[in-house]
Amino acid sequence: MTKGTQSFGKRTSKSHVTCRRCGRRTWHIQKKRCSSCGYGQTSGKMRRFGWGYKALRRRTQGTGRMRYMKTLPRRAKNGFREGTSAPARSRSS
């Protein structure tokens, strides 16, 4: 392939745009499917394969904000209490 006229015809065709679910530029316009996370299929599960274990590591649990998950250990330790104040602690002299 040369760098001239033949290459210029390929510049206008955009096959992939940004995916709504994963945010990567992997949503295929014609197929209506994301090649990274699998969004657009009938299943609601994220696309993942064992042969791409490094890719799983990049987007697995713990790489984002974890708004819900990061408070779970503390709440579980206290028995998931809600709407109450902490029990009074006795003072040692």
ABEGO torsion letter per residue (X at the ends): XBABAAAAAAAABBABBBBAAAGBBABBAAAGBBAAAGBGBABABBBBBAABAAAAAAABBGABAGAAAAAAAAAAAAGGBBGBBBBBBBBBX
